[in-house]
Amino acid sequence: MHLMTGANNAHAEFTIGLRCMDNDGHYFYPETPPGGAAESEKNQLSFFPNVSIGFRYQKPGGHLLLRTSFGIPFLQVSLGYQF
């Protein structure tokens, strides 16, 4: 779930969710793991919390987007172009 609130240029962002990864650190689980059944037992899926609070600078009608957020699992900084 993602909530963005604010007016004009400044917006607050709140995010909460789950991140699914296998034990090797991949985001997607392969359909047929190499190595057979022993390998498939090793590559079990894990779920991690994804919680963050951030700030977004987004001028209405402008093209610049600047976003920062802090939370679990890490700190994020984004620079973008709106079209």
PDB file with SEQRES, HELIX, SHEET and CRYST1 records, atoms N, CA, C and O in Angstrom:
SEQRES   1 A   83  MET HIS LEU MET THR GLY ALA ASN ASN ALA HIS ALA GLU          
SEQRES   2 A   83  PHE THR ILE GLY LEU ARG CYS MET ASP ASN ASP GLY HIS          
SEQRES   3 A   83  TYR PHE TYR PRO GLU THR PRO PRO GLY GLY ALA ALA GLU          
SEQRES   4 A   83  SER GLU LYS ASN GLN LEU SER PHE PHE PRO ASN VAL SER          
SEQRES   5 A   83  ILE GLY PHE ARG TYR GLN LYS PRO GLY GLY HIS LEU LEU          
SEQRES   6 A   83  LEU ARG THR SER PHE GLY ILE PRO PHE LEU GLN VAL SER          
SEQRES   7 A   83  LEU GLY TYR GLN PHE                                          
HELIX    1 AA1 ALA A   37  LYS A   42  1                                   6    
SHEET    1 AA1 5 HIS A   2  ALA A   7  0                                        
SHEET    2 AA1 5 ALA A  10  ASP A  22 -1                                        
SHEET    3 AA1 5 LEU A  45  GLN A  58 -1                                        
SHEET    4 AA1 5 LEU A  64  ILE A  72 -1                                        
SHEET    5 AA1 5 LEU A  75  TYR A  81 -1                                        
CRYST1    1.000    1.000    1.000  90.00  90.00  90.00 P 1           1          
ATOM      1  N   MET A   1       0.846  -1.164   0.000  1.00  0.00           N  
ATOM      2  CA  MET A   1       0.000   0.000   0.000  1.00  0.00           C  
ATOM      3  C   MET A   1       0.894   1.229   0.000  1.00  0.00           C  
ATOM      4  O   MET A   1       1.945   1.249   0.641  1.00  0.00           O  
ATOM      5  N   HIS A   2       0.473   2.232  -0.712  1.00  0.00           N  
ATOM      6  CA  HIS A   2       1.266   3.449  -0.841  1.00  0.00           C  
ATOM      7  C   HIS A   2       0.327   4.642  -0.716  1.00  0.00           C  
ATOM      8  O   HIS A   2      -0.692   4.711  -1.405  1.00  0.00           O  
ATOM      9  N   LEU A   3       0.668   5.581   0.160  1.00  0.00           N  
ATOM     10  CA  LEU A   3      -0.121   6.797   0.352  1.00  0.00           C  
ATOM     11  C   LEU A   3       0.770   7.993   0.080  1.00  0.00           C  
ATOM     12  O   LEU A   3       1.870   8.090   0.624  1.00  0.00           O  
ATOM     13  N   MET A   4       0.301   8.905  -0.762  1.00  0.00           N  
ATOM     14  CA  MET A   4       1.015  10.142  -1.039  1.00  0.00           C  
ATOM     15  C   MET A   4       0.061  11.287  -0.738  1.00  0.00           C  
ATOM     16  O   MET A   4      -1.062  11.320  -1.241  1.00  0.00           O  
ATOM     17  N   THR A   5       0.510  12.221   0.082  1.00  0.00           N  
ATOM     18  CA  THR A   5      -0.323  13.342   0.473  1.00  0.00           C  
ATOM     19  C   THR A   5       0.487  14.625   0.428  1.00  0.00           C  
ATOM     20  O   THR A   5       1.714  14.584   0.515  1.00  0.00           O  
ATOM     21  N   GLY A   6      -0.173  15.746   0.295  1.00  0.00           N  
ATOM     22  CA  GLY A   6       0.505  17.034   0.262  1.00  0.00           C  
ATOM     23  C   GLY A   6      -0.096  17.934  -0.792  1.00  0.00           C  
ATOM     24  O   GLY A   6      -1.004  17.543  -1.524  1.00  0.00           O  
ATOM     25  N   ALA A   7       0.421  19.135  -0.857  1.00  0.00           N  
ATOM     26  CA  ALA A   7      -0.075  20.118  -1.814  1.00  0.00           C  
ATOM     27  C   ALA A   7       1.100  20.839  -2.459  1.00  0.00           C  
ATOM     28  O   ALA A   7       2.209  20.859  -1.925  1.00  0.00           O  
ATOM     29  N   ASN A   8       0.833  21.428  -3.617  1.00  0.00           N  
ATOM     30  CA  ASN A   8       1.837  22.191  -4.367  1.00  0.00           C  
ATOM     31  C   ASN A   8       3.050  21.330  -4.704  1.00  0.00           C  
ATOM     32  O   ASN A   8       2.913  20.313  -5.384  1.00  0.00           O  
ATOM     33  N   ASN A   9       4.230  21.721  -4.238  1.00  0.00           N  
ATOM     34  CA  ASN A   9       5.472  21.030  -4.582  1.00  0.00           C  
ATOM     35  C   ASN A   9       5.849  19.905  -3.630  1.00  0.00           C  
ATOM     36  O   ASN A   9       6.539  18.969  -4.034  1.00  0.00           O  
ATOM     37  N   ALA A  10       5.414  19.972  -2.376  1.00  0.00           N  
ATOM     38  CA  ALA A  10       5.862  19.045  -1.347  1.00  0.00           C  
ATOM     39  C   ALA A  10       4.810  17.969  -1.079  1.00  0.00           C  
ATOM     40  O   ALA A  10       3.628  18.262  -0.900  1.00  0.00           O  
ATOM     41  N   HIS A  11       5.266  16.724  -1.055  1.00  0.00           N  
ATOM     42  CA  HIS A  11       4.379  15.596  -0.805  1.00  0.00           C  
ATOM     43  C   HIS A  11       5.054  14.637   0.167  1.00  0.00           C  
ATOM     44  O   HIS A  11       6.259  14.400   0.078  1.00  0.00           O  
ATOM     45  N   ALA A  12       4.275  14.088   1.096  1.00  0.00           N  
ATOM     46  CA  ALA A  12       4.766  13.043   1.988  1.00  0.00           C  
ATOM     47  C   ALA A  12       4.325  11.700   1.424  1.00  0.00           C  
ATOM     48  O   ALA A  12       3.230  11.581   0.873  1.00  0.00           O  
ATOM     49  N   GLU A  13       5.180  10.685   1.561  1.00  0.00           N  
ATOM     50  CA  GLU A  13       4.879   9.337   1.090  1.00  0.00           C  
ATOM     51  C   GLU A  13       4.985   8.359   2.243  1.00  0.00           C  
ATOM     52  O   GLU A  13       5.903   8.446   3.059  1.00  0.00           O  
ATOM     53  N   PHE A  14       4.050   7.433   2.308  1.00  0.00           N  
ATOM     54  CA  PHE A  14       4.050   6.375   3.307  1.00  0.00           C  
ATOM     55  C   PHE A  14       3.807   5.055   2.574  1.00  0.00           C  
ATOM     56  O   PHE A  14       2.850   4.941   1.808  1.00  0.00           O  
ATOM     57  N   THR A  15       4.665   4.062   2.802  1.00  0.00           N  
ATOM     58  CA  THR A  15       4.572   2.782   2.120  1.00  0.00           C  
ATOM     59  C   THR A  15       4.655   1.652   3.127  1.00  0.00           C  
ATOM     60  O   THR A  15       5.466   1.694   4.052  1.00  0.00           O  
ATOM     61  N   ILE A  16       3.809   0.636   2.947  1.00  0.00           N  
ATOM     62  CA  ILE A  16       3.877  -0.575   3.761  1.00  0.00           C  
ATOM     63  C   ILE A  16       3.526  -1.759   2.864  1.00  0.00           C  
ATOM     64  O   ILE A  16       2.575  -1.697   2.085  1.00  0.00           O  
ATOM     65  N   GLY A  17       4.299  -2.834   2.981  1.00  0.00           N  
ATOM     66  CA  GLY A  17       4.052  -4.007   2.156  1.00  0.00           C  
ATOM     67  C   GLY A  17       5.014  -5.127   2.477  1.00  0.00           C  
ATOM     68  O   GLY A  17       5.713  -5.097   3.490  1.00  0.00           O  
ATOM     69  N   LEU A  18       5.040  -6.131   1.591  1.00  0.00           N  
ATOM     70  CA  LEU A  18       5.930  -7.275   1.732  1.00  0.00           C  
ATOM     71  C   LEU A  18       6.792  -7.402   0.486  1.00  0.00           C  
ATOM     72  O   LEU A  18       6.338  -7.134  -0.626  1.00  0.00           O  
ATOM     73  N   ARG A  19       8.040  -7.812   0.681  1.00  0.00           N  
ATOM     74  CA  ARG A  19       8.973  -8.060  -0.415  1.00  0.00           C  
ATOM     75  C   ARG A  19       9.253  -9.562  -0.410  1.00  0.00           C  
ATOM     76  O   ARG A  19       9.610 -10.124   0.625  1.00  0.00           O  
ATOM     77  N   CYS A  20       9.093 -10.206  -1.549  1.00  0.00           N  
ATOM     78  CA  CYS A  20       9.298 -11.643  -1.680  1.00  0.00           C  
ATOM     79  C   CYS A  20      10.630 -11.898  -2.382  1.00  0.00           C  
ATOM     80  O   CYS A  20      10.873 -11.384  -3.473  1.00  0.00           O  
ATOM     81  N   MET A  21      11.494 -12.701  -1.742  1.00  0.00           N  
ATOM     82  CA  MET A  21      12.799 -13.024  -2.317  1.00  0.00           C  
ATOM     83  C   MET A  21      13.107 -14.491  -2.025  1.00  0.00           C  
ATOM     84  O   MET A  21      12.597 -15.054  -1.055  1.00  0.00           O  
ATOM     85  N   ASP A  22      13.949 -15.116  -2.870  1.00  0.00           N  
ATOM     86  CA  ASP A  22      14.425 -16.444  -2.516  1.00  0.00           C  
ATOM     87  C   ASP A  22      15.685 -16.305  -1.670  1.00  0.00           C  
ATOM     88  O   ASP A  22      16.197 -15.200  -1.492  1.00  0.00           O  
ATOM     89  N   ASN A  23      16.181 -17.412  -1.151  1.00  0.00           N  
ATOM     90  CA  ASN A  23      17.316 -17.360  -0.230  1.00  0.00           C  
ATOM     91  C   ASN A  23      18.628 -16.944  -0.875  1.00  0.00           C  
ATOM     92  O   ASN A  23      19.595 -16.643  -0.175  1.00  0.00           O  
ATOM     93  N   ASP A  24      18.673 -16.923  -2.224  1.00  0.00           N  
ATOM     94  CA  ASP A  24      19.866 -16.452  -2.918  1.00  0.00           C  
ATOM     95  C   ASP A  24      19.831 -14.951  -3.149  1.00  0.00           C  
ATOM     96  O   ASP A  24      20.772 -14.404  -3.723  1.00  0.00           O  
ATOM     97  N   GLY A  25      18.752 -14.253  -2.712  1.00  0.00           N  
ATOM     98  CA  GLY A  25      18.651 -12.816  -2.865  1.00  0.00           C  
ATOM     99  C   GLY A  25      17.968 -12.364  -4.132  1.00  0.00           C  
ATOM    100  O   GLY A  25      17.989 -11.175  -4.449  1.00  0.00           O  
ATOM    101  N   HIS A  26      17.359 -13.284  -4.873  1.00  0.00           N  
ATOM    102  CA  HIS A  26      16.655 -12.925  -6.096  1.00  0.00           C  
ATOM    103  C   HIS A  26      15.210 -12.564  -5.783  1.00  0.00           C  
ATOM    104  O   HIS A  26      14.623 -13.093  -4.839  1.00  0.00           O  
ATOM    105  N   TYR A  27      14.635 -11.661  -6.576  1.00  0.00           N  
ATOM    106  CA  TYR A  27      13.260 -11.248  -6.366  1.00  0.00           C  
ATOM    107  C   TYR A  27      12.256 -12.248  -6.913  1.00  0.00           C  
ATOM    108  O   TYR A  27      11.117 -12.281  -6.448  1.00  0.00           O  
ATOM    109  N   PHE A  28      12.635 -13.053  -7.873  1.00  0.00           N  
ATOM    110  CA  PHE A  28      11.716 -14.005  -8.484  1.00  0.00           C  
ATOM    111  C   PHE A  28      12.264 -15.417  -8.316  1.00  0.00           C  
ATOM    112  O   PHE A  28      13.465 -15.646  -8.464  1.00  0.00           O  
ATOM    113  N   TYR A  29      11.397 -16.341  -8.015  1.00  0.00           N  
ATOM    114  CA  TYR A  29      11.790 -17.724  -7.817  1.00  0.00           C  
ATOM    115  C   TYR A  29      11.800 -18.448  -9.160  1.00  0.00           C  
ATOM    116  O   TYR A  29      10.789 -18.413  -9.862  1.00  0.00           O  
ATOM    117  N   PRO A  30      12.889 -19.102  -9.547  1.00  0.00           N  
ATOM    118  CA  PRO A  30      12.926 -19.803 -10.832  1.00  0.00           C  
ATOM    119  C   PRO A  30      11.950 -20.969 -10.842  1.00  0.00           C  
ATOM    120  O   PRO A  30      11.759 -21.621  -9.815  1.00  0.00           O  
ATOM    121  N   GLU A  31      11.324 -21.246 -11.998  1.00  0.00           N  
ATOM    122  CA  GLU A  31      10.334 -22.316 -12.101  1.00  0.00           C  
ATOM    123  C   GLU A  31      10.960 -23.691 -11.851  1.00  0.00           C  
ATOM    124  O   GLU A  31      10.405 -24.488 -11.094  1.00  0.00           O  
ATOM    125  N   THR A  32      12.080 -23.976 -12.461  1.00  0.00           N  
ATOM    126  CA  THR A  32      12.778 -25.245 -12.235  1.00  0.00           C  
ATOM    127  C   THR A  32      14.210 -24.940 -11.818  1.00  0.00           C  
ATOM    128  O   THR A  32      15.060 -24.647 -12.659  1.00  0.00           O  
ATOM    129  N   PRO A  33      14.473 -25.009 -10.514  1.00  0.00           N  
ATOM    130  CA  PRO A  33      15.823 -24.716 -10.043  1.00  0.00           C  
ATOM    131  C   PRO A  33      16.832 -25.715 -10.604  1.00  0.00           C  
ATOM    132  O   PRO A  33      16.535 -26.907 -10.690  1.00  0.00           O  
ATOM    133  N   PRO A  34      18.034 -25.243 -10.991  1.00  0.00           N  
ATOM    134  CA  PRO A  34      19.064 -26.159 -11.479  1.00  0.00           C  
ATOM    135  C   PRO A  34      19.546 -27.065 -10.356  1.00  0.00           C  
ATOM    136  O   PRO A  34      19.693 -26.609  -9.222  1.00  0.00           O  
ATOM    137  N   GLY A  35      19.792 -28.326 -10.643  1.00  0.00           N  
ATOM    138  CA  GLY A  35      20.314 -29.238  -9.630  1.00  0.00           C  
ATOM    139  C   GLY A  35      19.274 -30.165  -9.049  1.00  0.00           C  
ATOM    140  O   GLY A  35      19.632 -31.039  -8.260  1.00  0.00           O  
ATOM    141  N   GLY A  36      18.008 -30.027  -9.393  1.00  0.00           N  
ATOM    142  CA  GLY A  36      16.983 -30.962  -8.935  1.00  0.00           C  
ATOM    143  C   GLY A  36      16.381 -30.613  -7.588  1.00  0.00           C  
ATOM    144  O   GLY A  36      16.349 -29.449  -7.187  1.00  0.00           O  
ATOM    145  N   ALA A  37      15.895 -31.658  -6.881  1.00  0.00           N  
ATOM    146  CA  ALA A  37      15.121 -31.487  -5.644  1.00  0.00           C  
ATOM    147  C   ALA A  37      15.955 -30.901  -4.506  1.00  0.00           C  
ATOM    148  O   ALA A  37      15.456 -30.069  -3.749  1.00  0.00           O  
ATOM    149  N   ALA A  38      17.223 -31.321  -4.373  1.00  0.00           N  
ATOM    150  CA  ALA A  38      18.060 -30.791  -3.289  1.00  0.00           C  
ATOM    151  C   ALA A  38      18.221 -29.287  -3.422  1.00  0.00           C  
ATOM    152  O   ALA A  38      18.224 -28.564  -2.426  1.00  0.00           O  
ATOM    153  N   GLU A  39      18.355 -28.817  -4.662  1.00  0.00           N  
ATOM    154  CA  GLU A  39      18.485 -27.383  -4.907  1.00  0.00           C  
ATOM    155  C   GLU A  39      17.179 -26.661  -4.604  1.00  0.00           C  
ATOM    156  O   GLU A  39      17.203 -25.544  -4.089  1.00  0.00           O  
ATOM    157  N   SER A  40      16.035 -27.278  -4.915  1.00  0.00           N  
ATOM    158  CA  SER A  40      14.750 -26.615  -4.684  1.00  0.00           C  
ATOM    159  C   SER A  40      14.470 -26.469  -3.195  1.00  0.00           C  
ATOM    160  O   SER A  40      13.813 -25.512  -2.787  1.00  0.00           O  
ATOM    161  N   GLU A  41      14.962 -27.412  -2.363  1.00  0.00           N  
ATOM    162  CA  GLU A  41      14.782 -27.276  -0.915  1.00  0.00           C  
ATOM    163  C   GLU A  41      15.606 -26.114  -0.372  1.00  0.00           C  
ATOM    164  O   GLU A  41      15.189 -25.451   0.578  1.00  0.00           O  
ATOM    165  N   LYS A  42      16.767 -25.862  -0.964  1.00  0.00           N  
ATOM    166  CA  LYS A  42      17.633 -24.769  -0.514  1.00  0.00           C  
ATOM    167  C   LYS A  42      17.057 -23.403  -0.887  1.00  0.00           C  
ATOM    168  O   LYS A  42      17.194 -22.452  -0.117  1.00  0.00           O  
ATOM    169  N   ASN A  43      16.422 -23.289  -2.040  1.00  0.00           N  
ATOM    170  CA  ASN A  43      15.912 -22.008  -2.528  1.00  0.00           C  
ATOM    171  C   ASN A  43      14.466 -21.778  -2.117  1.00  0.00           C  
ATOM    172  O   ASN A  43      13.591 -21.687  -2.977  1.00  0.00           O  
ATOM    173  N   GLN A  44      14.207 -21.685  -0.856  1.00  0.00           N  
ATOM    174  CA  GLN A  44      12.867 -21.421  -0.367  1.00  0.00           C  
ATOM    175  C   GLN A  44      12.586 -19.920  -0.406  1.00  0.00           C  
ATOM    176  O   GLN A  44      13.503 -19.106  -0.299  1.00  0.00           O  
ATOM    177  N   LEU A  45      11.319 -19.564  -0.561  1.00  0.00           N  
ATOM    178  CA  LEU A  45      10.929 -18.157  -0.586  1.00  0.00           C  
ATOM    179  C   LEU A  45      10.918 -17.575   0.817  1.00  0.00           C  
ATOM    180  O   LEU A  45      10.586 -18.264   1.781  1.00  0.00           O  
ATOM    181  N   SER A  46      11.284 -16.300   0.926  1.00  0.00           N  
ATOM    182  CA  SER A  46      11.239 -15.570   2.192  1.00  0.00           C  
ATOM    183  C   SER A  46      10.511 -14.256   1.953  1.00  0.00           C  
ATOM    184  O   SER A  46      10.592 -13.678   0.868  1.00  0.00           O  
ATOM    185  N   PHE A  47       9.806 -13.792   2.965  1.00  0.00           N  
ATOM    186  CA  PHE A  47       9.080 -12.531   2.884  1.00  0.00           C  
ATOM    187  C   PHE A  47       9.677 -11.560   3.891  1.00  0.00           C  
ATOM    188  O   PHE A  47       9.918 -11.914   5.045  1.00  0.00           O  
ATOM    189  N   PHE A  48       9.915 -10.325   3.440  1.00  0.00           N  
ATOM    190  CA  PHE A  48      10.516  -9.296   4.279  1.00  0.00           C  
ATOM    191  C   PHE A  48       9.602  -8.080   4.301  1.00  0.00           C  
ATOM    192  O   PHE A  48       8.937  -7.794   3.305  1.00  0.00           O  
ATOM    193  N   PRO A  49       9.555  -7.358   5.418  1.00  0.00           N  
ATOM    194  CA  PRO A  49       8.719  -6.153   5.452  1.00  0.00           C  
ATOM    195  C   PRO A  49       9.307  -5.056   4.572  1.00  0.00           C  
ATOM    196  O   PRO A  49      10.525  -4.935   4.433  1.00  0.00           O  
ATOM    197  N   ASN A  50       8.431  -4.270   3.988  1.00  0.00           N  
ATOM    198  CA  ASN A  50       8.832  -3.122   3.184  1.00  0.00           C  
ATOM    199  C   ASN A  50       8.054  -1.923   3.725  1.00  0.00           C  
ATOM    200  O   ASN A  50       6.903  -1.704   3.349  1.00  0.00           O  
ATOM    201  N   VAL A  51       8.678  -1.157   4.599  1.00  0.00           N  
ATOM    202  CA  VAL A  51       8.045  -0.019   5.259  1.00  0.00           C  
ATOM    203  C   VAL A  51       8.930   1.197   5.055  1.00  0.00           C  
ATOM    204  O   VAL A  51      10.132   1.139   5.317  1.00  0.00           O  
ATOM    205  N   SER A  52       8.346   2.312   4.585  1.00  0.00           N  
ATOM    206  CA  SER A  52       9.161   3.516   4.406  1.00  0.00           C  
ATOM    207  C   SER A  52       8.317   4.779   4.552  1.00  0.00           C  
ATOM    208  O   SER A  52       7.103   4.779   4.347  1.00  0.00           O  
ATOM    209  N   ILE A  53       9.007   5.846   4.913  1.00  0.00           N  
ATOM    210  CA  ILE A  53       8.435   7.188   5.002  1.00  0.00           C  
ATOM    211  C   ILE A  53       9.342   8.082   4.174  1.00  0.00           C  
ATOM    212  O   ILE A  53      10.566   8.024   4.293  1.00  0.00           O  
ATOM    213  N   GLY A  54       8.728   8.915   3.328  1.00  0.00           N  
ATOM    214  CA  GLY A  54       9.559   9.706   2.444  1.00  0.00           C  
ATOM    215  C   GLY A  54       8.989  11.070   2.115  1.00  0.00           C  
ATOM    216  O   GLY A  54       7.897  11.441   2.548  1.00  0.00           O  
ATOM    217  N   PHE A  55       9.770  11.807   1.331  1.00  0.00           N  
ATOM    218  CA  PHE A  55       9.418  13.143   0.868  1.00  0.00           C  
ATOM    219  C   PHE A  55       9.581  13.181  -0.641  1.00  0.00           C  
ATOM    220  O   PHE A  55      10.553  12.642  -1.171  1.00  0.00           O  
ATOM    221  N   ARG A  56       8.643  13.810  -1.344  1.00  0.00           N  
ATOM    222  CA  ARG A  56       8.700  13.931  -2.800  1.00  0.00           C  
ATOM    223  C   ARG A  56       8.521  15.387  -3.189  1.00  0.00           C  
ATOM    224  O   ARG A  56       7.567  16.034  -2.758  1.00  0.00           O  
ATOM    225  N   TYR A  57       9.436  15.907  -4.002  1.00  0.00           N  
ATOM    226  CA  TYR A  57       9.298  17.234  -4.610  1.00  0.00           C  
ATOM    227  C   TYR A  57       8.837  16.999  -6.039  1.00  0.00           C  
ATOM    228  O   TYR A  57       9.556  16.422  -6.855  1.00  0.00           O  
ATOM    229  N   GLN A  58       7.630  17.455  -6.322  1.00  0.00           N  
ATOM    230  CA  GLN A  58       7.036  17.234  -7.638  1.00  0.00           C  
ATOM    231  C   GLN A  58       6.183  18.456  -7.969  1.00  0.00           C  
ATOM    232  O   GLN A  58       5.045  18.568  -7.514  1.00  0.00           O  
ATOM    233  N   LYS A  59       6.734  19.357  -8.752  1.00  0.00           N  
ATOM    234  CA  LYS A  59       6.028  20.586  -9.099  1.00  0.00           C  
ATOM    235  C   LYS A  59       4.907  20.284 -10.095  1.00  0.00           C  
ATOM    236  O   LYS A  59       5.156  19.659 -11.125  1.00  0.00           O  
ATOM    237  N   PRO A  60       3.676  20.718  -9.805  1.00  0.00           N  
ATOM    238  CA  PRO A  60       2.583  20.488 -10.751  1.00  0.00           C  
ATOM    239  C   PRO A  60       2.881  21.144 -12.097  1.00  0.00           C  
ATOM    240  O   PRO A  60       3.175  22.338 -12.163  1.00  0.00           O  
ATOM    241  N   GLY A  61       2.804  20.358 -13.162  1.00  0.00           N  
ATOM    242  CA  GLY A  61       3.089  20.870 -14.503  1.00  0.00           C  
ATOM    243  C   GLY A  61       4.563  20.918 -14.842  1.00  0.00           C  
ATOM    244  O   GLY A  61       4.919  21.201 -15.986  1.00  0.00           O  
ATOM    245  N   GLY A  62       5.433  20.650 -13.876  1.00  0.00           N  
ATOM    246  CA  GLY A  62       6.878  20.659 -14.123  1.00  0.00           C  
ATOM    247  C   GLY A  62       7.365  19.295 -14.552  1.00  0.00           C  
ATOM    248  O   GLY A  62       6.579  18.355 -14.671  1.00  0.00           O  
ATOM    249  N   HIS A  63       8.670  19.183 -14.786  1.00  0.00           N  
ATOM    250  CA  HIS A  63       9.237  17.930 -15.260  1.00  0.00           C  
ATOM    251  C   HIS A  63      10.180  17.273 -14.260  1.00  0.00           C  
ATOM    252  O   HIS A  63      10.524  16.105 -14.436  1.00  0.00           O  
ATOM    253  N   LEU A  64      10.612  17.985 -13.212  1.00  0.00           N  
ATOM    254  CA  LEU A  64      11.562  17.447 -12.242  1.00  0.00           C  
ATOM    255  C   LEU A  64      10.840  16.700 -11.131  1.00  0.00           C  
ATOM    256  O   LEU A  64       9.816  17.158 -10.625  1.00  0.00           O  
ATOM    257  N   LEU A  65      11.383  15.549 -10.758  1.00  0.00           N  
ATOM    258  CA  LEU A  65      10.874  14.754  -9.648  1.00  0.00           C  
ATOM    259  C   LEU A  65      12.056  14.375  -8.774  1.00  0.00           C  
ATOM    260  O   LEU A  65      13.005  13.758  -9.258  1.00  0.00           O  
ATOM    261  N   LEU A  66      12.018  14.730  -7.503  1.00  0.00           N  
ATOM    262  CA  LEU A  66      13.051  14.380  -6.538  1.00  0.00           C  
ATOM    263  C   LEU A  66      12.375  13.679  -5.380  1.00  0.00           C  
ATOM    264  O   LEU A  66      11.403  14.189  -4.822  1.00  0.00           O  
ATOM    265  N   ARG A  67      12.885  12.507  -5.012  1.00  0.00           N  
ATOM    266  CA  ARG A  67      12.246  11.709  -3.985  1.00  0.00           C  
ATOM    267  C   ARG A  67      13.301  11.116  -3.066  1.00  0.00           C  
ATOM    268  O   ARG A  67      14.324  10.616  -3.532  1.00  0.00           O  
ATOM    269  N   THR A  68      13.055  11.171  -1.764  1.00  0.00           N  
ATOM    270  CA  THR A  68      13.901  10.513  -0.773  1.00  0.00           C  
ATOM    271  C   THR A  68      12.991   9.761   0.182  1.00  0.00           C  
ATOM    272  O   THR A  68      11.886  10.214   0.480  1.00  0.00           O  
ATOM    273  N   SER A  69      13.454   8.613   0.663  1.00  0.00           N  
ATOM    274  CA  SER A  69      12.684   7.867   1.651  1.00  0.00           C  
ATOM    275  C   SER A  69      13.630   7.058   2.517  1.00  0.00           C  
ATOM    276  O   SER A  69      14.732   6.695   2.105  1.00  0.00           O  
ATOM    277  N   PHE A  70      13.171   6.788   3.721  1.00  0.00           N  
ATOM    278  CA  PHE A  70      13.940   6.019   4.689  1.00  0.00           C  
ATOM    279  C   PHE A  70      13.031   4.955   5.273  1.00  0.00           C  
ATOM    280  O   PHE A  70      11.869   5.225   5.575  1.00  0.00           O  
ATOM    281  N   GLY A  71      13.545   3.762   5.430  1.00  0.00           N  
ATOM    282  CA  GLY A  71      12.742   2.704   6.029  1.00  0.00           C  
ATOM    283  C   GLY A  71      13.434   1.366   5.946  1.00  0.00           C  
ATOM    284  O   GLY A  71      14.650   1.277   5.779  1.00  0.00           O  
ATOM    285  N   ILE A  72      12.626   0.325   6.067  1.00  0.00           N  
ATOM    286  CA  ILE A  72      13.113  -1.035   5.970  1.00  0.00           C  
ATOM    287  C   ILE A  72      12.896  -1.457   4.525  1.00  0.00           C  
ATOM    288  O   ILE A  72      11.744  -1.391   4.096  1.00  0.00           O  
ATOM    289  N   PRO A  73      13.820  -1.863   3.766  1.00  0.00           N  
ATOM    290  CA  PRO A  73      15.139  -2.323   4.136  1.00  0.00           C  
ATOM    291  C   PRO A  73      16.261  -1.308   3.942  1.00  0.00           C  
ATOM    292  O   PRO A  73      17.385  -1.595   4.355  1.00  0.00           O  
ATOM    293  N   PHE A  74      16.029  -0.125   3.332  1.00  0.00           N  
ATOM    294  CA  PHE A  74      17.171   0.755   3.052  1.00  0.00           C  
ATOM    295  C   PHE A  74      16.732   2.192   2.813  1.00  0.00           C  
ATOM    296  O   PHE A  74      15.541   2.504   2.832  1.00  0.00           O  
ATOM    297  N   LEU A  75      17.719   3.065   2.587  1.00  0.00           N  
ATOM    298  CA  LEU A  75      17.519   4.467   2.262  1.00  0.00           C  
ATOM    299  C   LEU A  75      17.459   4.594   0.741  1.00  0.00           C  
ATOM    300  O   LEU A  75      18.265   3.987   0.036  1.00  0.00           O  
ATOM    301  N   GLN A  76      16.509   5.378   0.230  1.00  0.00           N  
ATOM    302  CA  GLN A  76      16.359   5.545  -1.209  1.00  0.00           C  
ATOM    303  C   GLN A  76      16.422   7.019  -1.580  1.00  0.00           C  
ATOM    304  O   GLN A  76      15.896   7.868  -0.860  1.00  0.00           O  
ATOM    305  N   VAL A  77      17.066   7.323  -2.703  1.00  0.00           N  
ATOM    306  CA  VAL A  77      17.098   8.666  -3.273  1.00  0.00           C  
ATOM    307  C   VAL A  77      16.819   8.503  -4.757  1.00  0.00           C  
ATOM    308  O   VAL A  77      17.478   7.712  -5.432  1.00  0.00           O  
ATOM    309  N   SER A  78      15.836   9.254  -5.275  1.00  0.00           N  
ATOM    310  CA  SER A  78      15.456   9.135  -6.682  1.00  0.00           C  
ATOM    311  C   SER A  78      15.405  10.498  -7.324  1.00  0.00           C  
ATOM    312  O   SER A  78      14.983  11.474  -6.703  1.00  0.00           O  
ATOM    313  N   LEU A  79      15.834  10.565  -8.563  1.00  0.00           N  
ATOM    314  CA  LEU A  79      15.743  11.760  -9.383  1.00  0.00           C  
ATOM    315  C   LEU A  79      15.100  11.327 -10.690  1.00  0.00           C  
ATOM    316  O   LEU A  79      15.541  10.359 -11.311  1.00  0.00           O  
ATOM    317  N   GLY A  80      14.054  12.042 -11.115  1.00  0.00           N  
ATOM    318  CA  GLY A  80      13.349  11.589 -12.306  1.00  0.00           C  
ATOM    319  C   GLY A  80      12.836  12.727 -13.159  1.00  0.00           C  
ATOM    320  O   GLY A  80      12.954  13.905 -12.825  1.00  0.00           O  
ATOM    321  N   TYR A  81      12.256  12.316 -14.285  1.00  0.00           N  
ATOM    322  CA  TYR A  81      11.693  13.242 -15.256  1.00  0.00           C  
ATOM    323  C   TYR A  81      10.252  12.847 -15.490  1.00  0.00           C  
ATOM    324  O   TYR A  81       9.965  11.694 -15.813  1.00  0.00           O  
ATOM    325  N   GLN A  82       9.342  13.796 -15.330  1.00  0.00           N  
ATOM    326  CA  GLN A  82       7.915  13.560 -15.569  1.00  0.00           C  
ATOM    327  C   GLN A  82       7.551  13.946 -16.986  1.00  0.00           C  
ATOM    328  O   GLN A  82       8.009  14.966 -17.501  1.00  0.00           O  
ATOM    329  N   PHE A  83       6.747  13.149 -17.596  1.00  0.00           N  
ATOM    330  CA  PHE A  83       6.268  13.488 -18.937  1.00  0.00           C  
ATOM    331  C   PHE A  83       4.799  13.179 -19.054  1.00  0.00           C  
ATOM    332  O   PHE A  83       4.205  13.395 -20.111  1.00  0.00           O  
TER     333      PHE A  83                                                      
END                                                                             
